[in-house]
Each structure stands twice: as structure tokens, then as C-alpha cells.
Amino acid sequence: AIFLWPGLSTTLINAVQHRDYPLVQGTVFIIAAAFILITLFVDVFNAYLDPRIRYR
């Protein structure tokens, strides 16, 4: 789903082809940060909905 964002995958592919390492690092960082934040949000929301898995 992250690679379906318009322009993000094209930017990453072009950066790899042109060996633009700072742009590759930045793009991968943005993708990783988005993945971590979405996962964190889903975990917190899941704990809110299901009281059996609340943190102790």
C-alpha cells in the first residue's frame, strides 16, 4: 500500500537508478517511519477496542 502513493515509488526507483543515495535514504526513512507510525496507531486502537489486550 505504501508503494501505491503517487510519486513515492517513482522517486525511489529513479533515485536508485541515478545512484542518488541521500534521496534513497530519505525515501526509505519516510516509508519506514510511516510503517512504524501506522503499526503503532493500529496497536493502540486495537487495545482500545478490545479490553482483553490492554497493557498492564
Number of C-alpha atoms within 10 A of each C-alpha: 4 11 11 9 9 9 10 16 14 13 14 20 13 14 17 14 9 10 11 12 12 10 15 18 14 12 17 14 12 13 14 13 12 13 13 12 11 12 12 12 12 12 13 13 11 13 14 12 11 9 9 8 11 11 7 3
